Amino acid sequence: MGFQPVSISPSAALEVRKIMQNKNIPAGYALRIGVKGGGCGVSLLIGFDRPKPNDQQFEIEGIPVVVDKRHTMYVVGKQVDFYEGADARGFVFVNESVHE
């Protein structure tokens, strides 16, 4: 299978599958995990996109995932998790070592 720089928690995987089904994400699209540059560093982001030539491609929890090779160093050791609480709801990135 090879090296996977990022992981997806079971709760996040469930939510991603729901979104893919409910929003009719087209076949051939994958969950893109990457970064957005900014003045004070980078922000991690996720979305759906077609794979591009410079992407690393994985399958995690049955979900096709792509990461731009230039972004790999920023996502190594991160886990996409899904938080659902009284105050907020959404995807979050956590250090994977926290959940081991």
Phi and psi restraints in degrees (value plus and minus 20) as a CYANA .aco file:
   2 GLY   PHI      70.0   110.0
   2 GLY   PSI     157.9   197.9
   3 PHE   PHI     -93.0   -53.0
   3 PHE   PSI     110.7   150.7
   4 GLN   PHI    -134.7   -94.7
   4 GLN   PSI      95.7   135.7
   5 PRO   PHI     -91.4   -51.4
   5 PRO   PSI     -40.2    -0.2
   6 VAL   PHI    -156.9  -116.9
   6 VAL   PSI     136.1   176.1
   7 SER   PHI    -146.9  -106.9
   7 SER   PSI     149.2   189.2
   8 ILE   PHI    -148.6  -108.6
   8 ILE   PSI     107.4   147.4
   9 SER   PHI     -89.9   -49.9
   9 SER   PSI     137.2   177.2
  10 PRO   PHI     -76.2   -36.2
  10 PRO   PSI     -59.0   -19.0
  11 SER   PHI     -88.2   -48.2
  11 SER   PSI     -57.2   -17.2
  12 ALA   PHI     -89.0   -49.0
  12 ALA   PSI     -60.0   -20.0
  13 ALA   PHI     -81.3   -41.3
  13 ALA   PSI     -61.8   -21.8
  14 LEU   PHI     -80.9   -40.9
  14 LEU   PSI     -64.8   -24.8
  15 GLU   PHI     -86.4   -46.4
  15 GLU   PSI     -60.4   -20.4
  16 VAL   PHI     -81.3   -41.3
  16 VAL   PSI     -64.5   -24.5
  17 ARG   PHI     -80.8   -40.8
  17 ARG   PSI     -60.9   -20.9
  18 LYS   PHI     -80.6   -40.6
  18 LYS   PSI     -65.2   -25.2
  19 ILE   PHI     -83.3   -43.3
  19 ILE   PSI     -64.6   -24.6
  20 MET   PHI     -78.9   -38.9
  20 MET   PSI     -58.7   -18.7
  21 GLN   PHI     -97.0   -57.0
  21 GLN   PSI     -68.1   -28.1
  22 ASN   PHI     -90.7   -50.7
  22 ASN   PSI     -50.5   -10.5
  23 LYS   PHI    -118.5   -78.5
  23 LYS   PSI     -13.4    26.6
  24 ASN   PHI      31.2    71.2
  24 ASN   PSI      31.0    71.0
  25 ILE   PHI     -83.9   -43.9
  25 ILE   PSI     105.7   145.7
  26 PRO   PHI     -83.6   -43.6
  26 PRO   PSI     131.9   171.9
  27 ALA   PHI     -79.0   -39.0
  27 ALA   PSI     125.7   165.7
  28 GLY   PHI      73.5   113.5
  28 GLY   PSI     -31.4     8.6
  29 TYR   PHI    -110.2   -70.2
  29 TYR   PSI     136.4   176.4
  30 ALA   PHI    -155.3  -115.3
  30 ALA   PSI     145.5   185.5
  31 LEU   PHI     -98.0   -58.0
  31 LEU   PSI      96.6   136.6
  32 ARG   PHI    -112.8   -72.8
  32 ARG   PSI     106.8   146.8
  33 ILE   PHI    -136.4   -96.4
  33 ILE   PSI     105.0   145.0
  34 GLY   PHI    -179.6  -139.6
  34 GLY   PSI    -181.5  -141.5
  35 VAL   PHI    -151.5  -111.5
  35 VAL   PSI     136.4   176.4
  36 LYS   PHI    -143.6  -103.6
  36 LYS   PSI     102.9   142.9
  37 GLY   PHI     -92.9   -52.9
  37 GLY   PSI     134.8   174.8
  38 GLY   PHI    -173.3  -133.3
  38 GLY   PSI     158.1   198.1
  39 GLY   PHI     -85.0   -45.0
  39 GLY   PSI     -50.6   -10.6
  40 CYS   PHI    -136.2   -96.2
  40 CYS   PSI      14.7    54.7
  41 GLY   PHI     100.5   140.5
  41 GLY   PSI    -171.0  -131.0
  42 VAL   PHI    -145.9  -105.9
  42 VAL   PSI     134.0   174.0
  43 SER   PHI    -135.8   -95.8
  43 SER   PSI     116.1   156.1
  44 LEU   PHI     -99.5   -59.5
  44 LEU   PSI     124.7   164.7
  45 LEU   PHI    -163.8  -123.8
  45 LEU   PSI     139.5   179.5
  46 ILE   PHI    -155.8  -115.8
  46 ILE   PSI     135.9   175.9
  47 GLY   PHI    -195.6  -155.6
  47 GLY   PSI    -194.3  -154.3
  48 PHE   PHI    -132.7   -92.7
  48 PHE   PSI     118.2   158.2
  49 ASP   PHI    -180.8  -140.8
  49 ASP   PSI     140.6   180.6
  50 ARG   PHI     -98.0   -58.0
  50 ARG   PSI     124.0   164.0
  51 PRO   PHI     -80.1   -40.1
  51 PRO   PSI     124.5   164.5
  52 LYS   PHI    -137.2   -97.2
  52 LYS   PSI     141.5   181.5
  53 PRO   PHI     -76.2   -36.2
  53 PRO   PSI     -51.2   -11.2
  54 ASN   PHI    -110.9   -70.9
  54 ASN   PSI      -7.6    32.4
  55 ASP   PHI    -111.2   -71.2
  55 ASP   PSI     128.9   168.9
  56 GLN   PHI    -112.5   -72.5
  56 GLN   PSI     118.2   158.2
  57 GLN   PHI    -138.4   -98.4
  57 GLN   PSI     116.9   156.9
  58 PHE   PHI    -157.8  -117.8
  58 PHE   PSI     146.6   186.6
  59 GLU   PHI    -144.2  -104.2
  59 GLU   PSI      99.9   139.9
  60 ILE   PHI    -145.5  -105.5
  60 ILE   PSI     105.2   145.2
  61 GLU   PHI      34.1    74.1
  61 GLU   PSI      13.8    53.8
  62 GLY   PHI      58.0    98.0
  62 GLY   PSI     -11.0    29.0
  63 ILE   PHI    -130.2   -90.2
  63 ILE   PSI     108.9   148.9
  64 PRO   PHI     -89.3   -49.3
  64 PRO   PSI     111.2   151.2
  65 VAL   PHI    -149.1  -109.1
  65 VAL   PSI     119.2   159.2
  66 VAL   PHI    -146.7  -106.7
  66 VAL   PSI     123.8   163.8
  67 VAL   PHI    -155.9  -115.9
  67 VAL   PSI     105.9   145.9
  68 ASP   PHI     -80.4   -40.4
  68 ASP   PSI     112.8   152.8
  69 LYS   PHI     -74.9   -34.9
  69 LYS   PSI     -53.0   -13.0
  70 ARG   PHI     -90.4   -50.4
  70 ARG   PSI     -37.8     2.2
  71 HIS   PHI    -117.0   -77.0
  71 HIS   PSI     -28.0    12.0
  72 THR   PHI     -73.3   -33.3
  72 THR   PSI     -65.5   -25.5
  73 MET   PHI     -82.0   -42.0
  73 MET   PSI     -43.4    -3.4
  74 TYR   PHI    -103.9   -63.9
  74 TYR   PSI     -41.5    -1.5
  75 VAL   PHI    -125.9   -85.9
  75 VAL   PSI     -28.0    12.0
  76 VAL   PHI     -77.8   -37.8
  76 VAL   PSI     109.8   149.8
  77 GLY   PHI      62.0   102.0
  77 GLY   PSI     -15.9    24.1
  78 LYS   PHI    -116.0   -76.0
  78 LYS   PSI     132.4   172.4
  79 GLN   PHI    -144.7  -104.7
  79 GLN   PSI     112.9   152.9
  80 VAL   PHI    -101.6   -61.6
  80 VAL   PSI     102.9   142.9
  81 ASP   PHI    -143.8  -103.8
  81 ASP   PSI     144.9   184.9
  82 PHE   PHI    -140.6  -100.6
  82 PHE   PSI     103.6   143.6
  83 TYR   PHI    -125.3   -85.3
  83 TYR   PSI     112.1   152.1
  84 GLU   PHI    -156.8  -116.8
  84 GLU   PSI      88.4   128.4
  85 GLY   PHI    -159.4  -119.4
  85 GLY   PSI    -198.9  -158.9
  86 ALA   PHI     -86.7   -46.7
  86 ALA   PSI     -48.3    -8.3
  87 ASP   PHI    -113.2   -73.2
  87 ASP   PSI     -44.1    -4.1
  88 ALA   PHI    -183.5  -143.5
  88 ALA   PSI     147.4   187.4
  89 ARG   PHI    -171.6  -131.6
  89 ARG   PSI     109.0   149.0
  90 GLY   PHI     141.5   181.5
  90 GLY   PSI     159.9   199.9
  91 PHE   PHI    -101.2   -61.2
  91 PHE   PSI     121.6   161.6
  92 VAL   PHI    -156.0  -116.0
  92 VAL   PSI     135.2   175.2
  93 PHE   PHI    -125.1   -85.1
  93 PHE   PSI     111.8   151.8
  94 VAL   PHI    -149.2  -109.2
  94 VAL   PSI     136.7   176.7
  95 ASN   PHI     -91.5   -51.5
  95 ASN   PSI     109.0   149.0
  96 GLU   PHI     -81.0   -41.0
  96 GLU   PSI     -51.6   -11.6
  97 SER   PHI     -83.4   -43.4
  97 SER   PSI     -42.4    -2.4
  98 VAL   PHI     -87.0   -47.0
  98 VAL   PSI     -51.0   -11.0
  99 HIS   PHI    -119.2   -79.2
  99 HIS   PSI     -15.1    24.9
